[in-house]
Amino acid sequence: MSNDSDTILNAVNQSAKGRRLRVPIKAVAILLGVLLIMTVVLGVWFSREPERFEVAQIVAATHDGRAPKSGSLTTGALLHITRTLLEKPGGYLSNDIIPPGIVVDNMPNFEWGALVQARDLARALRKDFSRSQSQSTENAHLVVAEPALNFDSEKWFPSAEGSYSKAERALTRYLDSLLDPSQPDAQFFARADNLRGWLSDVETRLGSLSQRLSASVGQVRINTDLAGDSNAEQSTPAPAVSMVKTPWLEIDDVFYEARGSAWALIQVLRAIEVDFAGVLDDKNARASVRQIIRELEATQDTVWSPIIMNGSGFGMFANHSLVMASYISRAHSAMTDLRSLLSEG
């Protein structure tokens, strides 16, 4: 009888332990499910691309309605691009080390595209736009802003956001100085040669993006690195013909980098059209700037597909990279024409 009682008691104890184990496992499963849903929802929210903005309205709103001066819109565009990267939903995501930022890749690539354009413009501001000649003194605020924007975009500690916030504050001080008639040391020189230098950088960026987007389906390319100069040399021999193809896992990365780059360029070119109005009108080049903006705006159309598709060139399925490459290539070609017009028109 005693043995039977022990057996029954052991069975009851085992059953109780089983129930105690099942309760935590079920609670953990529910918690993980809730966290997964929250990660997906926040990831979708954080991946929303920022809206385009009117630079003139932003400058007027943040500077007591004072009339824009030469360079104030271009500087305001750079400032707002930097601020948007920091203050959009989810903040700056490229250096996140926890979900949902670490599992979201479209927005970090968008950020990178916009950041590259911000860096190029900051360099042009420091090197050319703010200086009257090669031996003139650099603006102290731009000396701070330009290297701060070139901080490692994926650095967590010290954080990239901290460095970009430093650049934002320096750009704000430079813009304040431009709008203050009592500070003649802060200048912006809207000259054709200054604009050509920046356009050359942008042209190179767009050309690279166009090539990488077009390589989504693979291309056989002829080496033209030394074309046009019979005496040209290069450090390492390269094959005359090569096969170039963007890796499958990187196709959407390049696509969203191009969208981010085009988004930033649209804002800057709208500001350039105003700040360099005299130069553009003198060269009859305003229509060329508007054409570039129009091509770039087409890159911002809504992507209705849940994934970036990579169909063959004339196949049954879309190839979003080739469509994007078409717009970027046309903008690149128009940029080349504009630079030539400013040089020779």
ABEGO torsion letter per residue (X at the ends): XAAAAAAAAAAAAAAAAAAAAAAAAAAAAAAAAAAAAAAAAAAAAAABBBBBBBAAAAAAAAAGGBBBBBGAAAAAAAAAAAAAAAABBGEBAAABABOAAAABAAAAAAAAAAAAAAAAAAAAAAAAAABABAABBBBAAAAAAAAAAABBAABAOBBAAAAAAAAAAAAAAAAAAAABAABAABBBBBBAAAAAAAAAAAAAAAAAAAAAAAAAAEBBBBBAAABGBAABBBABBBBABBBBBBBAAAAAAAAAAAAAAAAAAAAAAAAAAAAAAAAAAAAGAAAAAAAAAAAAAAAABBBABABBBBBBAABABBBAAAAAAAAAAAAAAAAAAAAAAAAAX
